[in-house]
Amino acid sequence: MRNDTRSLEQKIADRETKLDALREQLTSAVERLVTGDDWRRAIEFAARFRSRSFNNTLLIWAQHAAAHEAGRVPDPYPTRVAGFKQWKALERSVDKGQAGYQILAPVTARVAVTEDGSWRRLGKGEKPEPGEIAKSRMVGVRPAYVWDVSQTSGEPIPSQPMPTLLQGEAPPGLWDGLADQVQAAGFTLHDAPNSASIDGANGVTHWLKRTVHVRADMEPAARVKTLAHELGHVILHDRDNVDAVVHRGIAEVEAESFALMIAASHGMNTEQYTVPYVATWASRVPGQEPVTTIQQTAARVRSAALQALDRLETPQVSDGEPPTPAGSTPVADTKKTGQPHTAPPVERSAPLRAAPSTPPTAGPAL
């Protein structure tokens, strides 16, 4: 019994050591998101791995980059990532010598929940008492491993075809799908003849009037990008919250990042998306570390974008997961949603600008 206790204690200690190392690696990856281009690439990368939380996306990003530098994988970017059993179910095996990428996986347990929302963990075989409901709840995280398809061998994975967009084109059906969501939220959508008619902006969301205006004199791709930005404000931001006024810059970052993720999920070019210098907007929340602000902002953007993408019927790029064989269960992942951030009554999307010519500082490379 004493040996079993020591063995369990050692396993717990080993897990905590791995979790501490993962948290340090994650913090380092977040801290390396310095410039607006760094942020744009991270959000674009997250769009192509939508089944993973932003934190796990960064962990995969950093570890794959290190594996590529060491010559262990041929491509600088991962394409499809899955766990050992998932690859086995797809009749693929992890190549000898290929170390997996550590991520944070959820630990769930049976709990008894009361009407007021309080809960307690149920023991093995224990039933809830009267007034309680048994549910499954995430109670922690554990380290888990995933491998990119380039680290495996076996049966081929079917590819997902995507239409090639010409310069200035928008994905078919995307405008209509976004417009439907704007209208479903209780806003009316209008064309603005030019930027002068909306004070030099490409688009305007007016909360008091419940209207969204988008310039009509732009190419379809630019109009879709602007409409997505305004939909980001509609979904993410509430005019009644004073925090939005104080942190107006972050609200703009969230709306632009939301639009970026929508575009990247449809294979659109995202180089024209501009986000302010990360160190500036990330330090604007009093009493909160910039790393925390970055993670919370990314989580809000990801959650809102996933909701919008789920409502669209347009073809989208792969979410980074290989196809699930019939009868099997996909690997669960941690998902951080966060609380919606808010915005002032009127939000304006800035005119399109070219991406900065200065190369981004050192950090995880997409």
C-alpha positions in Angstrom: 0.0 0.0 0.0 2.8 2.4 0.9 4.5 1.8 -2.5 1.2 2.4 -4.3 0.8 5.7 -2.4 4.3 6.7 -3.3 3.7 5.7 -6.9 0.5 7.8 -7.1 2.3 10.8 -5.4 5.1 10.5 -7.9 2.7 10.5 -10.8 0.9 13.6 -9.5 4.3 15.3 -9.0 5.4 14.4 -12.5 2.1 15.7 -13.9 2.5 19.0 -12.1 6.1 19.3 -13.3 4.9 18.9 -16.9 2.1 21.3 -16.4 4.4 23.9 -15.0 6.7 23.5 -18.0 3.8 23.8 -20.4 2.6 27.0 -18.7 6.1 28.5 -18.9 6.2 27.6 -22.6 2.8 29.1 -23.2 3.7 32.3 -21.4 6.8 32.6 -23.4 4.9 32.1 -26.7 2.4 34.8 -25.7 5.1 37.2 -24.7 6.7 36.8 -28.2 3.5 38.2 -29.8 5.0 41.6 -30.0 4.0 43.3 -33.2 0.7 43.6 -35.0 2.0 41.2 -37.7 2.8 38.7 -35.0 -0.8 38.9 -33.7 -2.2 38.6 -37.3 -0.2 35.5 -38.0 -1.2 33.9 -34.6 -4.9 34.5 -35.3 -4.6 33.2 -38.8 -2.9 30.2 -37.5 -5.6 29.7 -34.9 -8.2 29.9 -37.7 -6.7 26.9 -39.3 -6.7 24.9 -36.0 -10.2 26.0 -34.9 -10.8 22.7 -33.0 -8.0 23.7 -30.5 -8.1 26.4 -27.9 -5.9 29.5 -28.5 -3.5 28.4 -25.8 -3.1 24.9 -27.3 -2.7 26.5 -30.8 0.2 28.5 -29.5 1.8 25.4 -27.9 1.5 23.5 -31.1 2.8 26.4 -33.1 5.9 26.8 -30.9 6.7 23.1 -30.7 6.3 22.5 -34.4 8.6 25.5 -35.2 11.2 23.9 -32.9 10.8 20.5 -34.6 11.2 22.1 -38.0 14.3 23.9 -36.9 15.7 20.7 -35.6 15.0 18.9 -38.9 12.4 16.5 -37.4 9.5 17.7 -39.7 9.8 18.8 -43.3 7.3 21.7 -43.3 7.4 24.9 -41.2 3.7 24.7 -40.6 1.6 21.9 -39.2 -1.5 20.9 -41.2 -3.5 18.3 -39.3 -2.9 17.4 -35.7 -4.3 14.5 -33.7 -3.5 12.2 -30.8 -1.9 8.7 -31.0 -5.2 6.8 -30.9 -6.8 9.1 -33.5 -4.0 8.4 -35.9 -4.2 4.7 -35.2 -7.9 4.8 -36.0 -7.1 6.4 -39.3 -4.6 3.5 -40.0 -1.6 5.8 -39.5 1.2 5.3 -37.0 3.6 7.8 -35.4 7.1 7.5 -37.0 9.9 6.3 -34.8 11.7 9.1 -33.0 8.9 11.6 -33.5 8.2 13.3 -30.1 4.6 14.5 -29.7 3.6 18.1 -29.0 2.4 18.6 -25.5 -0.9 20.4 -25.0 -3.4 21.0 -22.2 -6.2 18.5 -22.1 -9.3 18.7 -19.9 -9.9 16.5 -16.9 -13.6 15.9 -16.3 -15.5 14.4 -13.4 -19.1 13.6 -12.4 -20.4 16.3 -10.2 -23.7 17.0 -8.5 -25.1 20.4 -9.4 -27.8 22.3 -7.4 -30.3 24.9 -8.7 -28.1 27.8 -7.4 -25.2 26.6 -9.5 -23.1 25.2 -6.7 -21.6 21.8 -7.3 -19.7 19.0 -5.6 -17.7 16.1 -7.0 -19.4 12.7 -6.8 -17.5 9.7 -5.6 -17.3 6.5 -7.6 -20.8 5.0 -7.8 -22.3 7.9 -5.7 -25.7 9.2 -6.7 -26.8 12.9 -6.5 -29.1 13.8 -3.5 -32.6 15.2 -4.0 -32.4 18.6 -5.6 -29.1 17.8 -7.3 -28.5 16.8 -10.9 -25.5 14.7 -12.0 -23.4 16.3 -14.8 -19.9 16.1 -16.2 -17.7 19.0 -15.5 -14.2 20.1 -16.3 -12.2 20.1 -13.0 -8.7 20.6 -14.2 -6.2 20.0 -17.0 -3.5 17.4 -17.7 -0.7 17.2 -20.2 -1.5 15.3 -23.4 0.3 14.7 -26.7 -0.6 15.3 -30.3 1.4 14.7 -33.6 1.2 16.5 -36.9 0.4 14.3 -40.0 4.0 14.8 -41.2 5.1 12.9 -38.2 3.0 9.8 -39.1 2.9 7.2 -41.9 0.1 5.1 -43.3 -3.1 5.5 -45.2 -3.5 8.8 -47.0 -5.7 11.5 -45.5 -8.3 12.9 -47.8 -7.8 16.6 -48.6 -10.5 19.2 -48.5 -10.7 21.2 -51.7 -11.0 24.9 -51.5 -11.9 27.4 -54.3 -9.1 29.7 -55.4 -10.1 33.3 -55.1 -8.9 35.9 -57.5 -7.6 39.3 -56.3 -10.5 41.3 -54.9 -13.0 38.4 -54.9 -15.0 37.3 -51.9 -15.9 33.7 -51.1 -19.3 32.8 -52.7 -22.1 33.2 -50.2 -20.0 34.8 -47.4 -21.5 38.3 -47.7 -25.0 36.9 -47.5 -24.2 34.7 -44.6 -22.6 37.5 -42.6 -25.5 39.9 -43.5 -28.0 37.3 -42.3 -26.3 37.3 -38.9 -26.2 41.1 -38.7 -29.9 41.2 -39.3 -30.6 38.3 -37.0 -29.0 40.3 -34.2 -31.6 43.1 -34.8 -29.5 45.4 -36.9 -30.4 46.7 -40.4 -27.6 46.6 -43.0 -27.1 49.5 -45.4 -24.8 50.5 -48.3 -22.8 53.7 -47.8 -22.0 55.4 -51.2 -18.4 56.2 -50.1 -16.2 56.7 -47.1 -17.0 60.4 -46.9 -20.6 59.5 -46.1 -19.5 57.7 -42.9 -16.9 60.1 -41.7 -14.0 58.5 -43.6 -14.6 54.9 -42.4 -15.1 51.7 -44.4 -17.9 50.7 -42.1 -19.9 51.9 -39.1 -22.0 50.1 -36.5 -24.4 52.4 -34.7 -25.9 50.9 -31.6 -28.5 53.4 -30.8 -30.0 53.3 -34.3 -29.2 49.5 -34.6 -27.7 50.0 -38.0 -24.6 48.8 -39.9 -23.3 50.7 -42.9 -20.6 49.3 -45.3 -19.0 51.3 -48.2 -20.4 50.2 -51.5 -17.4 51.5 -53.6 -15.0 48.8 -52.5 -14.1 45.4 -54.1 -16.1 42.4 -52.8 -13.3 41.1 -50.7 -12.9 44.4 -48.9 -16.6 44.7 -48.4 -16.8 41.3 -46.8 -13.8 42.1 -44.6 -15.5 45.2 -43.4 -18.9 43.5 -42.9 -17.1 40.8 -40.8 -15.4 43.6 -38.7 -18.8 45.2 -38.0 -20.4 41.8 -37.2 -17.5 41.3 -34.7 -18.7 44.5 -32.9 -22.3 43.3 -33.0 -21.5 39.9 -31.5 -18.7 41.0 -29.1 -19.6 44.4 -27.9 -22.3 46.0 -25.9 -22.7 49.7 -25.9 -24.0 49.8 -22.2 -20.7 48.5 -20.7 -18.4 51.4 -19.6 -15.3 49.1 -19.9 -15.7 49.4 -23.7 -15.2 53.1 -23.6 -12.1 52.8 -21.5 -10.7 50.0 -23.6 -11.9 51.2 -27.0 -8.6 50.1 -28.6 -9.0 46.5 -27.4 -12.6 46.5 -28.8 -11.2 47.5 -32.2 -8.5 44.8 -32.0 -11.2 42.2 -31.2 -13.4 43.3 -34.1 -10.5 43.3 -36.6 -9.2 39.9 -35.2 -12.7 38.5 -35.5 -12.8 39.5 -39.2 -9.3 38.1 -39.7 -10.4 34.7 -38.3 -13.5 34.6 -40.5 -11.4 35.5 -43.6 -8.6 33.0 -42.8 -11.2 30.3 -42.2 -12.3 30.8 -45.8 -8.8 30.9 -47.3 -8.8 34.6 -47.9 -5.6 36.7 -48.0 -5.2 38.3 -44.6 -2.1 40.5 -45.1 -4.3 43.6 -45.4 -5.6 43.1 -41.9 -3.9 45.6 -39.6 -3.7 45.3 -35.8 -2.0 47.9 -33.6 1.2 47.2 -31.8 0.4 44.4 -29.3 2.4 45.8 -26.4 0.3 49.0 -26.6 -3.3 47.6 -26.4 -2.4 44.7 -24.2 -1.2 47.0 -21.5 -4.4 49.1 -21.3 -6.3 47.1 -18.8 -5.4 48.4 -15.3 -4.2 45.8 -12.8 -3.9 43.0 -15.4 -0.7 41.6 -16.9 -0.5 42.0 -20.7 -0.1 38.2 -21.1 -3.5 37.7 -19.5 -5.1 40.5 -21.6 -3.7 38.8 -24.8 -5.0 35.4 -23.8 -8.5 36.7 -22.9 -8.8 38.8 -26.0 -7.8 35.8 -28.2 -10.3 33.6 -26.3 -13.2 36.1 -26.9 -12.3 36.4 -30.5 -12.1 32.7 -31.0 -15.4 32.0 -29.3 -17.3 34.6 -31.2 -15.7 33.6 -34.5 -16.5 30.0 -34.0 -20.2 30.9 -33.3 -20.3 32.9 -36.5 -18.6 30.2 -38.6 -20.9 27.5 -37.3 -23.9 29.5 -38.6 -22.3 29.9 -42.1 -23.0 27.4 -44.9 -19.9 28.5 -46.9 -17.0 26.1 -47.6 -14.2 26.6 -45.0 -10.6 25.4 -44.7 -9.9 22.4 -42.5 -10.0 23.0 -38.7 -6.7 21.1 -38.2 -8.4 17.8 -37.2 -8.1 14.7 -39.4 -11.5 13.2 -40.4 -13.0 11.2 -37.6 -13.6 7.5 -38.5 -17.2 6.3 -38.1 -18.0 5.1 -34.6 -15.0 6.9 -32.9 -15.0 9.9 -30.6 -12.8 12.9 -31.4 -10.2 13.9 -28.8 -11.5 16.7 -26.5 -9.6 19.9 -26.1 -9.7 22.7 -23.6 -11.8 25.6 -24.9 -11.6 29.1 -23.3 -14.5 31.3 -24.1 -14.2 34.2 -21.7 -16.8 37.0 -21.3 -17.8 39.3 -24.1 -15.9 42.5 -24.2 -17.9 45.7 -24.8 -17.7 48.7 -27.1 -19.0 52.3 -27.2 -22.2 53.2 -29.0 -20.5 53.9 -32.3 -17.7 51.7 -33.7 -15.9 52.5 -36.9 -13.6 50.3 -38.9 -10.5 52.1 -40.1 -9.8 52.4 -43.9 -7.7 49.5 -45.3 -4.0 50.1 -44.9 -1.0 48.2 -46.2 0.6 45.9 -43.6 3.8 47.4 -42.1 6.9 46.8 -44.1 9.0 46.3 -41.0 9.5 42.5 -40.4 8.0 41.3 -37.1 10.3 40.7 -34.1 11.5 37.2 -33.3 8.7 34.9 -32.2 6.7 31.8 -33.2 6.8 31.7 -37.0 3.8 30.8 -39.0 
